[in-house]
Amino acid sequence: MLNYPERNTLHASGTPVTATATILSERALLASWLNGLAIVNLRGNAEDPEFLSAISETLNIALPVQPCSSMFDGVHRLVWAGPDDWFVIGPKGQASLIEMRLRTALAKMHCAVTDVSSGYTLLHLSGTPAREVLAQGCPLDLHPRVFGPGSSAGSLFFKTSIWLWQTDEEPSYEVLVRKSFMDYFWLMLERSTQECGMLIRHVESQYKEAL
């Protein structure tokens, strides 16, 4: 059984509560929990034009059908999770609305729409060492020639399953983690940043409600 180090419960809120907050941000990993975002799992037939059209019309963004890819329009991010499987990430508090709109649009199709927001949380990682820190526990090849902005994949961070996608060239990443493994993920992230340090900060969500 893991013996977690003593920590303040405000860690998950993005409040800087560790001694690493004094480290210069130029060389530290920058981390922030993006709590409360809408996270909906979508299952359907990617070869059905009506299905693709319904998603595009409902969310105003094309469903990614290319393996290991994601799409983002400032409101929703659609993440490819398998040939018939996607995550829909949206603004805080909008999960029920997204689920209802998708269910309505896909009512006559063979598909599944499930709000999984209560089971997952999202972490934003950025800064110069972000790629190297993730590589310590993630077997994916994160070299920019292979994994760049828009790339996504399911993998591991040490012993916990994650979904990971890159959001920009900095590089910045978002990591989808099951809430039941959140403490373990954070512990391993702390251990992986002993050399570079880690700053816990508030990051304004990129997921904005549509006007």
Residue pairs with C-beta under 8 A, 6 or more apart in sequence:
2 184
2 187
4 183
4 187
5 187
5 190
7 17
7 18
8 15
8 17
10 17
11 17
11 18
11 33
11 186
11 200
12 33
12 35
12 121
12 182
13 33
13 35
14 32
14 33
14 35
14 200
14 201
14 202
14 203
15 200
15 202
16 199
16 200
16 201
17 200
18 190
18 198
18 200
20 28
20 193
20 197
20 198
20 199
20 200
21 199
21 200
23 196
23 197
23 198
23 199
25 127
25 199
26 128
27 127
27 128
27 129
27 196
27 197
28 127
28 129
28 193
28 196
28 197
28 198
28 199
29 125
29 126
29 127
29 129
29 130
29 133
29 189
29 193
29 196
29 197
29 198
29 199
30 125
30 126
30 127
30 130
30 198
30 199
30 201
30 203
31 123
31 124
31 125
31 189
31 198
31 199
31 200
31 201
32 123
32 124
32 200
32 201
32 202
32 203
33 121
33 122
33 123
33 124
34 121
34 122
34 123
34 124
34 174
34 203
34 205
35 92
35 121
35 122
36 92
36 93
36 117
37 89
37 90
37 91
37 92
37 117
37 122
37 205
37 207
38 88
38 89
38 90
38 91
38 92
38 93
38 94
38 95
38 97
38 98
38 115
38 117
38 207
39 87
39 88
39 89
39 90
39 95
39 115
39 116
39 117
39 119
39 120
39 122
39 176
40 87
40 88
40 90
40 95
40 98
40 99
40 102
40 113
40 114
40 115
40 116
40 117
41 81
41 85
41 86
41 87
41 88
41 112
41 113
41 114
41 116
42 55
42 85
42 86
42 87
42 88
42 102
42 111
42 112
42 113
43 84
43 85
43 86
43 111
43 112
43 113
44 51
44 55
44 84
44 106
44 109
44 110
44 111
44 112
45 51
45 84
45 109
45 110
45 111
46 52
46 63
46 65
46 83
46 84
48 109
50 109
51 106
51 109
51 111
52 62
52 63
52 65
54 105
54 106
54 109
55 61
55 62
55 63
55 78
55 102
55 105
55 106
56 62
56 63
57 105
58 101
58 102
58 105
59 75
59 76
59 78
59 88
59 98
59 101
59 102
60 73
60 75
60 76
60 210
61 71
61 72
61 73
61 75
61 76
61 78
62 71
62 78
63 71
63 78
63 86
64 70
64 71
64 78
64 79
64 80
64 86
65 80
66 80
67 80
67 83
68 80
68 151
68 152
68 153
69 80
69 150
69 151
69 152
70 77
70 78
70 79
70 80
70 150
70 151
70 152
70 165
71 77
71 78
71 150
72 78
72 167
72 206
74 206
74 207
74 208
75 90
75 91
75 207
75 208
75 209
75 210
76 88
76 89
76 90
76 98
76 207
77 87
77 88
77 89
77 90
77 165
77 174
77 207
78 86
78 87
78 88
78 89
79 86
79 87
79 88
79 89
79 152
79 163
79 165
79 176
80 86
80 152
81 87
81 154
81 163
87 163
87 176
88 98
88 102
89 122
89 174
89 176
89 207
90 98
90 207
91 205
91 207
91 208
91 209
92 205
92 207
94 209
95 115
95 117
96 115
98 115
99 113
99 114
99 115
102 113
103 113
106 113
118 179
119 178
119 179
119 180
120 176
120 177
120 178
120 179
121 176
121 177
121 179
121 182
122 174
122 175
122 176
122 177
123 174
123 175
123 177
123 185
124 172
124 173
124 174
124 203
125 133
125 134
125 172
125 173
125 174
125 175
126 170
126 171
126 172
126 173
126 203
127 170
127 199
128 196
129 193
129 196
130 170
130 171
130 172
130 173
131 142
131 144
131 171
132 196
133 189
133 192
133 193
133 196
134 142
134 157
134 164
134 173
135 142
136 192
137 156
137 157
137 158
137 188
137 192
138 155
138 156
138 157
138 162
138 164
139 155
139 156
140 147
140 153
140 155
140 164
141 147
144 169
144 171
147 153
147 166
148 166
148 169
148 171
149 166
149 167
149 168
149 169
149 171
150 165
150 166
151 165
151 166
152 163
152 164
152 165
152 166
153 163
153 164
153 165
154 161
154 162
154 163
154 164
155 161
155 162
155 163
155 164
156 162
157 175
157 177
157 185
157 188
157 189
158 184
158 188
159 184
160 177
160 178
160 181
160 184
160 185
160 188
161 178
161 181
162 175
162 176
162 177
162 185
163 175
163 176
164 173
164 174
164 175
164 176
165 173
165 174
166 172
166 173
167 173
167 174
167 206
175 185
177 185
189 198
190 198
